[in-house]
C-alpha cells in the first residue's frame, strides 16, 4: 500500500467504504455470519487514510523546502 499513488488510495478508500456499507446492512438484517469482517474493513479504511495523510504531509513538506 505504501507504493500507491493518491488516486489509487482514493479509489481503494471508496471501495472499502462501499464494502463497509454493505456489511453494515447485512449485519442489521442478520445476514452476516462473520461479523469480524466489519472490523477488518474499518481497519483497512484507517490504514488507507493514514497513507493518504502521510502523502499529503510529504507533499506539504516538499513544497516548503
PDBQT receptor file of N, H, CA, C and O in Angstrom, charges set to zero:
ATOM      1  N   UNK A   1       0.827  -1.197   0.000  1.00  0.00    +0.000 N 
ATOM      2  CA  UNK A   1       0.000   0.000   0.000  1.00  0.00    +0.000 C 
ATOM      3  C   UNK A   1       0.875   1.265   0.000  1.00  0.00    +0.000 C 
ATOM      4  O   UNK A   1       0.417   2.341  -0.386  1.00  0.00    +0.000 OA
ATOM      5  N   UNK A   2       2.110   1.128   0.428  1.00  0.00    +0.000 N 
ATOM      6  H   UNK A   2       2.481   0.254   0.742  1.00  0.00    +0.000 HD
ATOM      7  CA  UNK A   2       2.976   2.296   0.504  1.00  0.00    +0.000 C 
ATOM      8  C   UNK A   2       3.405   2.809  -0.863  1.00  0.00    +0.000 C 
ATOM      9  O   UNK A   2       3.804   3.966  -0.992  1.00  0.00    +0.000 OA
ATOM     10  N   UNK A   3       3.329   1.967  -1.876  1.00  0.00    +0.000 N 
ATOM     11  H   UNK A   3       3.005   1.027  -1.771  1.00  0.00    +0.000 HD
ATOM     12  CA  UNK A   3       3.766   2.369  -3.216  1.00  0.00    +0.000 C 
ATOM     13  C   UNK A   3       2.621   2.895  -4.076  1.00  0.00    +0.000 C 
ATOM     14  O   UNK A   3       2.816   3.143  -5.266  1.00  0.00    +0.000 OA
ATOM     15  N   UNK A   4       1.460   3.066  -3.515  1.00  0.00    +0.000 N 
ATOM     16  H   UNK A   4       1.302   2.864  -2.548  1.00  0.00    +0.000 HD
ATOM     17  CA  UNK A   4       0.291   3.512  -4.271  1.00  0.00    +0.000 C 
ATOM     18  C   UNK A   4       0.272   5.040  -4.341  1.00  0.00    +0.000 C 
ATOM     19  O   UNK A   4       0.767   5.733  -3.452  1.00  0.00    +0.000 OA
ATOM     20  N   UNK A   5      -0.313   5.535  -5.425  1.00  0.00    +0.000 N 
ATOM     21  H   UNK A   5      -0.714   4.972  -6.147  1.00  0.00    +0.000 HD
ATOM     22  CA  UNK A   5      -0.465   6.978  -5.569  1.00  0.00    +0.000 C 
ATOM     23  C   UNK A   5      -1.713   7.437  -4.821  1.00  0.00    +0.000 C 
ATOM     24  O   UNK A   5      -2.508   6.620  -4.354  1.00  0.00    +0.000 OA
ATOM     25  N   UNK A   6      -1.869   8.725  -4.717  1.00  0.00    +0.000 N 
ATOM     26  H   UNK A   6      -1.223   9.388  -5.097  1.00  0.00    +0.000 HD
ATOM     27  CA  UNK A   6      -3.022   9.280  -4.005  1.00  0.00    +0.000 C 
ATOM     28  C   UNK A   6      -4.326   8.891  -4.702  1.00  0.00    +0.000 C 
ATOM     29  O   UNK A   6      -5.324   8.614  -4.036  1.00  0.00    +0.000 OA
ATOM     30  N   UNK A   7      -4.326   8.869  -6.029  1.00  0.00    +0.000 N 
ATOM     31  H   UNK A   7      -3.516   9.094  -6.570  1.00  0.00    +0.000 HD
ATOM     32  CA  UNK A   7      -5.537   8.496  -6.765  1.00  0.00    +0.000 C 
ATOM     33  C   UNK A   7      -5.918   7.045  -6.521  1.00  0.00    +0.000 C 
ATOM     34  O   UNK A   7      -7.094   6.725  -6.348  1.00  0.00    +0.000 OA
ATOM     35  N   UNK A   8      -4.926   6.174  -6.507  1.00  0.00    +0.000 N 
ATOM     36  H   UNK A   8      -3.971   6.434  -6.647  1.00  0.00    +0.000 HD
ATOM     37  CA  UNK A   8      -5.196   4.764  -6.238  1.00  0.00    +0.000 C 
ATOM     38  C   UNK A   8      -5.729   4.569  -4.823  1.00  0.00    +0.000 C 
ATOM     39  O   UNK A   8      -6.643   3.776  -4.595  1.00  0.00    +0.000 OA
ATOM     40  N   UNK A   9      -5.149   5.301  -3.881  1.00  0.00    +0.000 N 
ATOM     41  H   UNK A   9      -4.407   5.945  -4.066  1.00  0.00    +0.000 HD
ATOM     42  CA  UNK A   9      -5.609   5.201  -2.497  1.00  0.00    +0.000 C 
ATOM     43  C   UNK A   9      -7.040   5.726  -2.353  1.00  0.00    +0.000 C 
ATOM     44  O   UNK A   9      -7.835   5.169  -1.596  1.00  0.00    +0.000 OA
ATOM     45  N   UNK A  10      -7.362   6.787  -3.071  1.00  0.00    +0.000 N 
ATOM     46  H   UNK A  10      -6.716   7.240  -3.686  1.00  0.00    +0.000 HD
ATOM     47  CA  UNK A  10      -8.730   7.321  -3.030  1.00  0.00    +0.000 C 
ATOM     48  C   UNK A  10      -9.720   6.304  -3.587  1.00  0.00    +0.000 C 
ATOM     49  O   UNK A  10     -10.817   6.146  -3.052  1.00  0.00    +0.000 OA
ATOM     50  N   UNK A  11      -9.334   5.613  -4.661  1.00  0.00    +0.000 N 
ATOM     51  H   UNK A  11      -8.443   5.742  -5.096  1.00  0.00    +0.000 HD
ATOM     52  CA  UNK A  11     -10.187   4.593  -5.260  1.00  0.00    +0.000 C 
ATOM     53  C   UNK A  11     -10.384   3.431  -4.284  1.00  0.00    +0.000 C 
ATOM     54  O   UNK A  11     -11.497   2.937  -4.104  1.00  0.00    +0.000 OA
ATOM     55  N   UNK A  12      -9.284   3.007  -3.659  1.00  0.00    +0.000 N 
ATOM     56  H   UNK A  12      -8.380   3.409  -3.806  1.00  0.00    +0.000 HD
ATOM     57  CA  UNK A  12      -9.364   1.923  -2.680  1.00  0.00    +0.000 C 
ATOM     58  C   UNK A  12     -10.246   2.319  -1.503  1.00  0.00    +0.000 C 
ATOM     59  O   UNK A  12     -11.016   1.504  -0.994  1.00  0.00    +0.000 OA
ATOM     60  N   UNK A  13     -10.133   3.567  -1.075  1.00  0.00    +0.000 N 
ATOM     61  H   UNK A  13      -9.507   4.228  -1.489  1.00  0.00    +0.000 HD
ATOM     62  CA  UNK A  13     -10.928   4.058   0.041  1.00  0.00    +0.000 C 
ATOM     63  C   UNK A  13     -12.412   4.011  -0.296  1.00  0.00    +0.000 C 
ATOM     64  O   UNK A  13     -13.227   3.598   0.529  1.00  0.00    +0.000 OA
ATOM     65  N   UNK A  14     -12.759   4.431  -1.498  1.00  0.00    +0.000 N 
ATOM     66  H   UNK A  14     -12.096   4.766  -2.168  1.00  0.00    +0.000 HD
ATOM     67  CA  UNK A  14     -14.163   4.408  -1.919  1.00  0.00    +0.000 C 
ATOM     68  C   UNK A  14     -14.693   2.971  -1.949  1.00  0.00    +0.000 C 
ATOM     69  O   UNK A  14     -15.821   2.710  -1.533  1.00  0.00    +0.000 OA
ATOM     70  N   UNK A  15     -13.870   2.045  -2.444  1.00  0.00    +0.000 N 
ATOM     71  H   UNK A  15     -12.953   2.257  -2.782  1.00  0.00    +0.000 HD
ATOM     72  CA  UNK A  15     -14.286   0.639  -2.490  1.00  0.00    +0.000 C 
ATOM     73  C   UNK A  15     -14.503   0.073  -1.090  1.00  0.00    +0.000 C 
ATOM     74  O   UNK A  15     -15.490  -0.617  -0.833  1.00  0.00    +0.000 OA
ATOM     75  N   UNK A  16     -13.574   0.371  -0.195  1.00  0.00    +0.000 N 
ATOM     76  H   UNK A  16     -12.772   0.931  -0.404  1.00  0.00    +0.000 HD
ATOM     77  CA  UNK A  16     -13.678  -0.150   1.169  1.00  0.00    +0.000 C 
ATOM     78  C   UNK A  16     -14.877   0.449   1.904  1.00  0.00    +0.000 C 
ATOM     79  O   UNK A  16     -15.550  -0.241   2.671  1.00  0.00    +0.000 OA
ATOM     80  N   UNK A  17     -15.136   1.715   1.669  1.00  0.00    +0.000 N 
ATOM     81  H   UNK A  17     -14.590   2.275   1.046  1.00  0.00    +0.000 HD
ATOM     82  CA  UNK A  17     -16.312   2.331   2.307  1.00  0.00    +0.000 C 
ATOM     83  C   UNK A  17     -17.599   1.715   1.778  1.00  0.00    +0.000 C 
ATOM     84  O   UNK A  17     -18.569   1.560   2.519  1.00  0.00    +0.000 OA
ATOM     85  N   UNK A  18     -17.607   1.364   0.496  1.00  0.00    +0.000 N 
ATOM     86  H   UNK A  18     -16.819   1.490  -0.106  1.00  0.00    +0.000 HD
ATOM     87  CA  UNK A  18     -18.757   0.663  -0.077  1.00  0.00    +0.000 C 
ATOM     88  C   UNK A  18     -18.935  -0.711   0.551  1.00  0.00    +0.000 C 
ATOM     89  O   UNK A  18     -20.051  -1.116   0.879  1.00  0.00    +0.000 OA
ATOM     90  N   UNK A  19     -17.824  -1.426   0.716  1.00  0.00    +0.000 N 
ATOM     91  H   UNK A  19     -16.918  -1.097   0.449  1.00  0.00    +0.000 HD
ATOM     92  CA  UNK A  19     -17.883  -2.739   1.376  1.00  0.00    +0.000 C 
ATOM     93  C   UNK A  19     -18.404  -2.614   2.800  1.00  0.00    +0.000 C 
ATOM     94  O   UNK A  19     -19.215  -3.426   3.245  1.00  0.00    +0.000 OA
ATOM     95  N   UNK A  20     -17.932  -1.583   3.519  1.00  0.00    +0.000 N 
ATOM     96  H   UNK A  20     -17.274  -0.922   3.158  1.00  0.00    +0.000 HD
ATOM     97  CA  UNK A  20     -18.372  -1.380   4.896  1.00  0.00    +0.000 C 
ATOM     98  C   UNK A  20     -19.873  -1.114   4.947  1.00  0.00    +0.000 C 
ATOM     99  O   UNK A  20     -20.570  -1.625   5.824  1.00  0.00    +0.000 OA
ATOM    100  N   UNK A  21     -20.362  -0.323   4.017  1.00  0.00    +0.000 N 
ATOM    101  H   UNK A  21     -19.797   0.092   3.304  1.00  0.00    +0.000 HD
ATOM    102  CA  UNK A  21     -21.792  -0.032   3.943  1.00  0.00    +0.000 C 
ATOM    103  C   UNK A  21     -22.588  -1.321   3.750  1.00  0.00    +0.000 C 
ATOM    104  O   UNK A  21     -23.577  -1.566   4.441  1.00  0.00    +0.000 OA
ATOM    105  N   UNK A  22     -22.134  -2.148   2.787  1.00  0.00    +0.000 N 
ATOM    106  H   UNK A  22     -21.331  -1.949   2.225  1.00  0.00    +0.000 HD
ATOM    107  CA  UNK A  22     -22.819  -3.416   2.526  1.00  0.00    +0.000 C 
ATOM    108  C   UNK A  22     -22.789  -4.334   3.750  1.00  0.00    +0.000 C 
ATOM    109  O   UNK A  22     -23.792  -4.959   4.094  1.00  0.00    +0.000 OA
ATOM    110  N   UNK A  23     -21.632  -4.405   4.397  1.00  0.00    +0.000 N 
ATOM    111  H   UNK A  23     -20.817  -3.897   4.117  1.00  0.00    +0.000 HD
ATOM    112  CA  UNK A  23     -21.516  -5.262   5.579  1.00  0.00    +0.000 C 
ATOM    113  C   UNK A  23     -22.431  -4.788   6.704  1.00  0.00    +0.000 C 
ATOM    114  O   UNK A  23     -23.042  -5.598   7.401  1.00  0.00    +0.000 OA
ATOM    115  N   UNK A  24     -22.520  -3.483   6.872  1.00  0.00    +0.000 N 
ATOM    116  H   UNK A  24     -22.024  -2.826   6.305  1.00  0.00    +0.000 HD
ATOM    117  CA  UNK A  24     -23.391  -2.960   7.940  1.00  0.00    +0.000 C 
ATOM    118  C   UNK A  24     -24.863  -3.253   7.643  1.00  0.00    +0.000 C 
ATOM    119  O   UNK A  24     -25.640  -3.537   8.555  1.00  0.00    +0.000 OA
ATOM    120  N   UNK A  25     -25.240  -3.184   6.371  1.00  0.00    +0.000 N 
ATOM    121  H   UNK A  25     -24.609  -2.953   5.631  1.00  0.00    +0.000 HD
ATOM    122  CA  UNK A  25     -26.618  -3.533   6.010  1.00  0.00    +0.000 C 
ATOM    123  C   UNK A  25     -26.894  -5.001   6.300  1.00  0.00    +0.000 C 
ATOM    124  O   UNK A  25     -27.932  -5.346   6.865  1.00  0.00    +0.000 OA
ATOM    125  N   UNK A  26     -25.959  -5.865   5.908  1.00  0.00    +0.000 N 
ATOM    126  H   UNK A  26     -25.116  -5.585   5.449  1.00  0.00    +0.000 HD
ATOM    127  CA  UNK A  26     -26.127  -7.295   6.171  1.00  0.00    +0.000 C 
ATOM    128  C   UNK A  26     -26.166  -7.583   7.662  1.00  0.00    +0.000 C 
ATOM    129  O   UNK A  26     -26.917  -8.447   8.114  1.00  0.00    +0.000 OA
ATOM    130  N   UNK A  27     -25.360  -6.864   8.421  1.00  0.00    +0.000 N 
ATOM    131  H   UNK A  27     -24.750  -6.162   8.054  1.00  0.00    +0.000 HD
ATOM    132  CA  UNK A  27     -25.336  -7.041   9.865  1.00  0.00    +0.000 C 
ATOM    133  C   UNK A  27     -26.668  -6.633  10.481  1.00  0.00    +0.000 C 
ATOM    134  O   UNK A  27     -27.147  -7.275  11.416  1.00  0.00    +0.000 OA
ATOM    135  N   UNK A  28     -27.259  -5.579   9.966  1.00  0.00    +0.000 N 
ATOM    136  H   UNK A  28     -26.870  -5.057   9.206  1.00  0.00    +0.000 HD
ATOM    137  CA  UNK A  28     -28.520  -5.075  10.514  1.00  0.00    +0.000 C 
ATOM    138  C   UNK A  28     -29.675  -6.044  10.293  1.00  0.00    +0.000 C 
ATOM    139  O   UNK A  28     -30.595  -6.112  11.109  1.00  0.00    +0.000 OA
ATOM    140  N   UNK A  29     -29.633  -6.794   9.195  1.00  0.00    +0.000 N 
ATOM    141  H   UNK A  29     -28.887  -6.739   8.532  1.00  0.00    +0.000 HD
ATOM    142  CA  UNK A  29     -30.722  -7.737   8.913  1.00  0.00    +0.000 C 
ATOM    143  C   UNK A  29     -30.309  -9.182   9.208  1.00  0.00    +0.000 C 
ATOM    144  O   UNK A  29     -30.936 -10.126   8.728  1.00  0.00    +0.000 OA
ATOM    145  N   UNK A  30     -29.256  -9.338   9.995  1.00  0.00    +0.000 N 
ATOM    146  H   UNK A  30     -28.746  -8.571  10.385  1.00  0.00    +0.000 HD
ATOM    147  CA  UNK A  30     -28.769 -10.646  10.453  1.00  0.00    +0.000 C 
ATOM    148  C   UNK A  30     -28.427 -11.606   9.314  1.00  0.00    +0.000 C 
ATOM    149  O   UNK A  30     -28.697 -12.803   9.417  1.00  0.00    +0.000 OA
ATOM    150  N   UNK A  31     -27.844 -11.103   8.244  1.00  0.00    +0.000 N 
ATOM    151  H   UNK A  31     -27.625 -10.131   8.161  1.00  0.00    +0.000 HD
ATOM    152  CA  UNK A  31     -27.406 -11.945   7.135  1.00  0.00    +0.000 C 
ATOM    153  C   UNK A  31     -25.891 -12.148   7.142  1.00  0.00    +0.000 C 
ATOM    154  O   UNK A  31     -25.360 -12.890   6.315  1.00  0.00    +0.000 OA
ATOM    155  N   UNK A  32     -25.202 -11.496   8.063  1.00  0.00    +0.000 N 
ATOM    156  H   UNK A  32     -25.633 -10.893   8.735  1.00  0.00    +0.000 HD
ATOM    157  CA  UNK A  32     -23.749 -11.563   8.109  1.00  0.00    +0.000 C 
ATOM    158  C   UNK A  32     -23.326 -12.609   9.132  1.00  0.00    +0.000 C 
ATOM    159  O   UNK A  32     -23.627 -12.492  10.320  1.00  0.00    +0.000 OA
ATOM    160  N   UNK A  33     -22.623 -13.634   8.652  1.00  0.00    +0.000 N 
ATOM    161  H   UNK A  33     -22.379 -13.729   7.687  1.00  0.00    +0.000 HD
ATOM    162  CA  UNK A  33     -22.183 -14.695   9.553  1.00  0.00    +0.000 C 
ATOM    163  C   UNK A  33     -20.865 -14.350  10.229  1.00  0.00    +0.000 C 
ATOM    164  O   UNK A  33     -20.688 -14.613  11.419  1.00  0.00    +0.000 OA
ATOM    165  N   UNK A  34     -19.943 -13.764   9.479  1.00  0.00    +0.000 N 
ATOM    166  H   UNK A  34     -20.087 -13.550   8.513  1.00  0.00    +0.000 HD
ATOM    167  CA  UNK A  34     -18.633 -13.410  10.019  1.00  0.00    +0.000 C 
ATOM    168  C   UNK A  34     -18.622 -11.920  10.362  1.00  0.00    +0.000 C 
ATOM    169  O   UNK A  34     -18.314 -11.087   9.510  1.00  0.00    +0.000 OA
ATOM    170  N   UNK A  35     -18.953 -11.592  11.587  1.00  0.00    +0.000 N 
ATOM    171  H   UNK A  35     -19.204 -12.269  12.280  1.00  0.00    +0.000 HD
ATOM    172  CA  UNK A  35     -19.050 -10.188  11.993  1.00  0.00    +0.000 C 
ATOM    173  C   UNK A  35     -17.687  -9.524  12.103  1.00  0.00    +0.000 C 
ATOM    174  O   UNK A  35     -17.602  -8.297  12.162  1.00  0.00    +0.000 OA
ATOM    175  N   UNK A  36     -16.639 -10.300  12.133  1.00  0.00    +0.000 N 
ATOM    176  H   UNK A  36     -16.708 -11.297  12.085  1.00  0.00    +0.000 HD
ATOM    177  CA  UNK A  36     -15.289  -9.748  12.217  1.00  0.00    +0.000 C 
ATOM    178  C   UNK A  36     -14.918  -8.979  10.947  1.00  0.00    +0.000 C 
ATOM    179  O   UNK A  36     -14.026  -8.131  10.978  1.00  0.00    +0.000 OA
ATOM    180  N   UNK A  37     -15.586  -9.263   9.849  1.00  0.00    +0.000 N 
ATOM    181  H   UNK A  37     -16.311  -9.952   9.825  1.00  0.00    +0.000 HD
ATOM    182  CA  UNK A  37     -15.312  -8.565   8.587  1.00  0.00    +0.000 C 
ATOM    183  C   UNK A  37     -15.484  -7.064   8.741  1.00  0.00    +0.000 C 
ATOM    184  O   UNK A  37     -14.751  -6.288   8.128  1.00  0.00    +0.000 OA
ATOM    185  N   UNK A  38     -16.447  -6.650   9.554  1.00  0.00    +0.000 N 
ATOM    186  H   UNK A  38     -17.042  -7.280  10.052  1.00  0.00    +0.000 HD
ATOM    187  CA  UNK A  38     -16.685  -5.215   9.752  1.00  0.00    +0.000 C 
ATOM    188  C   UNK A  38     -15.436  -4.573  10.347  1.00  0.00    +0.000 C 
ATOM    189  O   UNK A  38     -15.002  -3.514   9.895  1.00  0.00    +0.000 OA
ATOM    190  N   UNK A  39     -14.870  -5.204  11.341  1.00  0.00    +0.000 N 
ATOM    191  H   UNK A  39     -15.222  -6.065  11.708  1.00  0.00    +0.000 HD
ATOM    192  CA  UNK A  39     -13.666  -4.668  11.982  1.00  0.00    +0.000 C 
ATOM    193  C   UNK A  39     -12.490  -4.643  11.007  1.00  0.00    +0.000 C 
ATOM    194  O   UNK A  39     -11.723  -3.681  10.979  1.00  0.00    +0.000 OA
ATOM    195  N   UNK A  40     -12.350  -5.695  10.214  1.00  0.00    +0.000 N 
ATOM    196  H   UNK A  40     -12.973  -6.477  10.236  1.00  0.00    +0.000 HD
ATOM    197  CA  UNK A  40     -11.248  -5.759   9.253  1.00  0.00    +0.000 C 
ATOM    198  C   UNK A  40     -11.346  -4.657   8.203  1.00  0.00    +0.000 C 
ATOM    199  O   UNK A  40     -10.335  -4.064   7.828  1.00  0.00    +0.000 OA
ATOM    200  N   UNK A  41     -12.549  -4.383   7.733  1.00  0.00    +0.000 N 
ATOM    201  H   UNK A  41     -13.371  -4.864   8.038  1.00  0.00    +0.000 HD
ATOM    202  CA  UNK A  41     -12.734  -3.330   6.728  1.00  0.00    +0.000 C 
ATOM    203  C   UNK A  41     -12.482  -1.959   7.358  1.00  0.00    +0.000 C 
ATOM    204  O   UNK A  41     -11.885  -1.088   6.726  1.00  0.00    +0.000 OA
ATOM    205  N   UNK A  42     -12.930  -1.765   8.590  1.00  0.00    +0.000 N 
ATOM    206  H   UNK A  42     -13.416  -2.473   9.104  1.00  0.00    +0.000 HD
ATOM    207  CA  UNK A  42     -12.671  -0.487   9.269  1.00  0.00    +0.000 C 
ATOM    208  C   UNK A  42     -11.174  -0.267   9.461  1.00  0.00    +0.000 C 
ATOM    209  O   UNK A  42     -10.683   0.852   9.315  1.00  0.00    +0.000 OA
ATOM    210  N   UNK A  43     -10.451  -1.336   9.790  1.00  0.00    +0.000 N 
ATOM    211  H   UNK A  43     -10.850  -2.245   9.908  1.00  0.00    +0.000 HD
ATOM    212  CA  UNK A  43      -9.002  -1.244   9.938  1.00  0.00    +0.000 C 
ATOM    213  C   UNK A  43      -8.342  -0.903   8.605  1.00  0.00    +0.000 C 
ATOM    214  O   UNK A  43      -7.419  -0.090   8.549  1.00  0.00    +0.000 OA
ATOM    215  N   UNK A  44      -8.816  -1.517   7.553  1.00  0.00    +0.000 N 
ATOM    216  H   UNK A  44      -9.566  -2.177   7.598  1.00  0.00    +0.000 HD
ATOM    217  CA  UNK A  44      -8.291  -1.239   6.218  1.00  0.00    +0.000 C 
ATOM    218  C   UNK A  44      -8.523   0.224   5.841  1.00  0.00    +0.000 C 
ATOM    219  O   UNK A  44      -7.632   0.869   5.288  1.00  0.00    +0.000 OA
ATOM    220  N   UNK A  45      -9.693   0.740   6.132  1.00  0.00    +0.000 N 
ATOM    221  H   UNK A  45     -10.416   0.215   6.582  1.00  0.00    +0.000 HD
ATOM    222  CA  UNK A  45     -10.007   2.151   5.855  1.00  0.00    +0.000 C 
ATOM    223  C   UNK A  45      -9.059   3.058   6.631  1.00  0.00    +0.000 C 
ATOM    224  O   UNK A  45      -8.559   4.045   6.090  1.00  0.00    +0.000 OA
ATOM    225  N   UNK A  46      -8.816   2.734   7.876  1.00  0.00    +0.000 N 
ATOM    226  H   UNK A  46      -9.222   1.933   8.315  1.00  0.00    +0.000 HD
ATOM    227  CA  UNK A  46      -7.912   3.547   8.701  1.00  0.00    +0.000 C 
ATOM    228  C   UNK A  46      -6.495   3.534   8.130  1.00  0.00    +0.000 C 
ATOM    229  O   UNK A  46      -5.823   4.565   8.128  1.00  0.00    +0.000 OA
ATOM    230  N   UNK A  47      -6.037   2.386   7.650  1.00  0.00    +0.000 N 
ATOM    231  H   UNK A  47      -6.583   1.548   7.651  1.00  0.00    +0.000 HD
ATOM    232  CA  UNK A  47      -4.706   2.296   7.064  1.00  0.00    +0.000 C 
ATOM    233  C   UNK A  47      -4.600   3.128   5.789  1.00  0.00    +0.000 C 
ATOM    234  O   UNK A  47      -3.590   3.792   5.555  1.00  0.00    +0.000 OA
ATOM    235  N   UNK A  48      -5.631   3.090   4.981  1.00  0.00    +0.000 N 
ATOM    236  H   UNK A  48      -6.452   2.551   5.171  1.00  0.00    +0.000 HD
ATOM    237  CA  UNK A  48      -5.640   3.883   3.741  1.00  0.00    +0.000 C 
ATOM    238  C   UNK A  48      -5.621   5.373   4.079  1.00  0.00    +0.000 C 
ATOM    239  O   UNK A  48      -4.880   6.142   3.467  1.00  0.00    +0.000 OA
ATOM    240  N   UNK A  49      -6.432   5.775   5.048  1.00  0.00    +0.000 N 
ATOM    241  H   UNK A  49      -7.034   5.149   5.546  1.00  0.00    +0.000 HD
ATOM    242  CA  UNK A  49      -6.470   7.183   5.445  1.00  0.00    +0.000 C 
ATOM    243  C   UNK A  49      -5.124   7.641   6.000  1.00  0.00    +0.000 C 
ATOM    244  O   UNK A  49      -4.709   8.776   5.768  1.00  0.00    +0.000 OA
ATOM    245  N   UNK A  50      -4.451   6.771   6.723  1.00  0.00    +0.000 N 
ATOM    246  H   UNK A  50      -4.789   5.849   6.911  1.00  0.00    +0.000 HD
ATOM    247  CA  UNK A  50      -3.131   7.097   7.257  1.00  0.00    +0.000 C 
ATOM    248  C   UNK A  50      -2.135   7.302   6.126  1.00  0.00    +0.000 C 
ATOM    249  O   UNK A  50      -1.334   8.236   6.163  1.00  0.00    +0.000 OA
ATOM    250  N   UNK A  51      -2.183   6.432   5.120  1.00  0.00    +0.000 N 
ATOM    251  H   UNK A  51      -2.834   5.674   5.090  1.00  0.00    +0.000 HD
ATOM    252  CA  UNK A  51      -1.291   6.583   3.969  1.00  0.00    +0.000 C 
ATOM    253  C   UNK A  51      -1.568   7.885   3.223  1.00  0.00    +0.000 C 
ATOM    254  O   UNK A  51      -0.636   8.572   2.804  1.00  0.00    +0.000 OA
ATOM    255  N   UNK A  52      -2.842   8.224   3.057  1.00  0.00    +0.000 N 
ATOM    256  H   UNK A  52      -3.599   7.666   3.398  1.00  0.00    +0.000 HD
ATOM    257  CA  UNK A  52      -3.184   9.478   2.377  1.00  0.00    +0.000 C 
ATOM    258  C   UNK A  52      -2.665  10.680   3.159  1.00  0.00    +0.000 C 
ATOM    259  O   UNK A  52      -2.157  11.635   2.571  1.00  0.00    +0.000 OA
ATOM    260  N   UNK A  53      -2.791  10.633   4.459  1.00  0.00    +0.000 N 
ATOM    261  H   UNK A  53      -3.204   9.857   4.936  1.00  0.00    +0.000 HD
ATOM    262  CA  UNK A  53      -2.292  11.724   5.300  1.00  0.00    +0.000 C 
ATOM    263  C   UNK A  53      -0.782  11.855   5.174  1.00  0.00    +0.000 C 
ATOM    264  O   UNK A  53      -0.256  12.964   5.085  1.00  0.00    +0.000 OA
ATOM    265  N   UNK A  54      -0.086  10.722   5.165  1.00  0.00    +0.000 N 
ATOM    266  H   UNK A  54      -0.513   9.821   5.237  1.00  0.00    +0.000 HD
ATOM    267  CA  UNK A  54       1.367  10.742   5.008  1.00  0.00    +0.000 C 
ATOM    268  C   UNK A  54       1.770  11.346   3.669  1.00  0.00    +0.000 C 
ATOM    269  O   UNK A  54       2.704  12.145   3.601  1.00  0.00    +0.000 OA
ATOM    270  N   UNK A  55       1.064  10.962   2.599  1.00  0.00    +0.000 N 
ATOM    271  H   UNK A  55       0.306  10.312   2.654  1.00  0.00    +0.000 HD
ATOM    272  CA  UNK A  55       1.373  11.520   1.277  1.00  0.00    +0.000 C 
ATOM    273  C   UNK A  55       1.166  13.028   1.255  1.00  0.00    +0.000 C 
ATOM    274  O   UNK A  55       1.994  13.763   0.717  1.00  0.00    +0.000 OA
ATOM    275  N   UNK A  56       0.073  13.486   1.831  1.00  0.00    +0.000 N 
ATOM    276  H   UNK A  56      -0.600  12.889   2.268  1.00  0.00    +0.000 HD
ATOM    277  CA  UNK A  56      -0.205  14.922   1.847  1.00  0.00    +0.000 C 
ATOM    278  C   UNK A  56       0.833  15.671   2.669  1.00  0.00    +0.000 C 
ATOM    279  O   UNK A  56       1.241  16.774   2.305  1.00  0.00    +0.000 OA
ATOM    280  N   UNK A  57       1.261  15.073   3.779  1.00  0.00    +0.000 N 
ATOM    281  H   UNK A  57       0.929  14.177   4.075  1.00  0.00    +0.000 HD
ATOM    282  CA  UNK A  57       2.274  15.702   4.617  1.00  0.00    +0.000 C 
ATOM    283  C   UNK A  57       3.601  15.794   3.870  1.00  0.00    +0.000 C 
ATOM    284  O   UNK A  57       4.284  16.815   3.940  1.00  0.00    +0.000 OA
ATOM    285  N   UNK A  58       3.962  14.739   3.162  1.00  0.00    +0.000 N 
ATOM    286  H   UNK A  58       3.407  13.910   3.105  1.00  0.00    +0.000 HD
ATOM    287  CA  UNK A  58       5.205  14.757   2.387  1.00  0.00    +0.000 C 
ATOM    288  C   UNK A  58       5.149  15.807   1.291  1.00  0.00    +0.000 C 
ATOM    289  O   UNK A  58       6.140  16.491   1.037  1.00  0.00    +0.000 OA
ATOM    290  N   UNK A  59       3.987  15.944   0.632  1.00  0.00    +0.000 N 
ATOM    291  H   UNK A  59       3.182  15.389   0.839  1.00  0.00    +0.000 HD
ATOM    292  CA  UNK A  59       3.838  16.970  -0.400  1.00  0.00    +0.000 C 
ATOM    293  C   UNK A  59       3.986  18.365   0.193  1.00  0.00    +0.000 C 
ATOM    294  O   UNK A  59       4.645  19.227  -0.388  1.00  0.00    +0.000 OA
ATOM    295  N   UNK A  60       3.374  18.584   1.346  1.00  0.00    +0.000 N 
ATOM    296  H   UNK A  60       2.838  17.884   1.819  1.00  0.00    +0.000 HD
ATOM    297  CA  UNK A  60       3.451  19.892   2.003  1.00  0.00    +0.000 C 
ATOM    298  C   UNK A  60       4.881  20.230   2.401  1.00  0.00    +0.000 C 
ATOM    299  O   UNK A  60       5.342  21.356   2.215  1.00  0.00    +0.000 OA
ATOM    300  N   UNK A  61       5.573  19.241   2.951  1.00  0.00    +0.000 N 
ATOM    301  H   UNK A  61       5.198  18.327   3.103  1.00  0.00    +0.000 HD
ATOM    302  CA  UNK A  61       6.962  19.473   3.367  1.00  0.00    +0.000 C 
ATOM    303  C   UNK A  61       7.877  19.715   2.177  1.00  0.00    +0.000 C 
ATOM    304  O   UNK A  61       8.800  20.524   2.262  1.00  0.00    +0.000 OA
ATOM    305  N   UNK A  62       7.636  19.031   1.079  1.00  0.00    +0.000 N 
ATOM    306  H   UNK A  62       6.886  18.374   1.010  1.00  0.00    +0.000 HD
ATOM    307  CA  UNK A  62       8.484  19.224  -0.097  1.00  0.00    +0.000 C 
ATOM    308  C   UNK A  62       8.222  20.588  -0.747  1.00  0.00    +0.000 C 
ATOM    309  O   UNK A  62       9.132  21.171  -1.336  1.00  0.00    +0.000 OA
ATOM    310  N   UNK A  63       7.015  21.091  -0.650  1.00  0.00    +0.000 N 
ATOM    311  H   UNK A  63       6.276  20.617  -0.172  1.00  0.00    +0.000 HD
ATOM    312  CA  UNK A  63       6.700  22.410  -1.213  1.00  0.00    +0.000 C 
ATOM    313  C   UNK A  63       7.333  23.521  -0.389  1.00  0.00    +0.000 C 
ATOM    314  O   UNK A  63       7.728  24.554  -0.930  1.00  0.00    +0.000 OA
ATOM    315  N   UNK A  64       7.431  23.306   0.939  1.00  0.00    +0.000 N 
ATOM    316  H   UNK A  64       7.111  22.467   1.378  1.00  0.00    +0.000 HD
ATOM    317  CA  UNK A  64       8.000  24.323   1.818  1.00  0.00    +0.000 C 
ATOM    318  C   UNK A  64       9.508  24.424   1.664  1.00  0.00    +0.000 C 
ATOM    319  O   UNK A  64      10.088  25.480   1.915  1.00  0.00    +0.000 OA
ATOM    320  N   UNK A  65      10.148  23.338   1.255  1.00  0.00    +0.000 N 
ATOM    321  H   UNK A  65       9.677  22.480   1.051  1.00  0.00    +0.000 HD
ATOM    322  CA  UNK A  65      11.632  23.339   1.144  1.00  0.00    +0.000 C 
ATOM    323  C   UNK A  65      12.115  24.075  -0.057  1.00  0.00    +0.000 C 
ATOM    324  O   UNK A  65      13.321  24.162  -0.284  1.00  0.00    +0.000 OA
TER     325      UNK A  65
